[in-house]
Amino acid sequence: MSLWVEVNDKMQHGYRYERVCEEGKNFSADFEPQLTPSQMLEMGVFGGKYMTDCRNEFPSNWFQNAKLSPEGKRADMNYYGVLAGKPLSYWKAKGWIYDNDPRGWFQWYCRYYSGRRIEGEDERQIKRWKQMRRHLAQLRKNCDPDDFFCRPRQRQALLQWAYFCD
């Protein structure tokens, strides 16, 4: 299986990559996200702003029930009703943005889920994903399991890394 994808959107022009795996298959053994990109978009992530100009790159069914806000980030578009996370400029300053994925981790995950593989970068992003588990431990330590409203920003941040803690 091999399919070439050319990307032309607001943040990338003429970028090409190859999908070498079936969608949702052949993940690294130590990468087990709880949510698919489609599920994340439907639940509400990144204030609805994240994927508004690059829908052509991914399957249309990912967007059938997605909460999107082309006019800008909105807390009410997020599952927990709060904004969570730092702006892209912060991530760039930290050196966490890979040139081929200028939108960050979620863009990498969408492309990985779609079948793209990049040696080295995949391992780096999976390591970052694993580091988010510390927030799960903090929720378990500090929140009653039935308290949906305990630490909503932390819960939203986890959701944006394909962890669901309800």
Secondary structure, 3 states (H helix, E strand, C coil): CCEEEEEECCCCEEEEEEECCCCCCCCCCCCCCCCCHHHHHHHCCHHHCCCCCCHHHCCHHHHCCCCCCCCCCCHHHCCCCCCCCCCHHHHHHCCCCCCCCCCCHHHHHHHHHHCECCCCHHHHHHHHHHHCHHHHHHHHHHCCCCCCCCCHHHHHHHHCCCCCCC
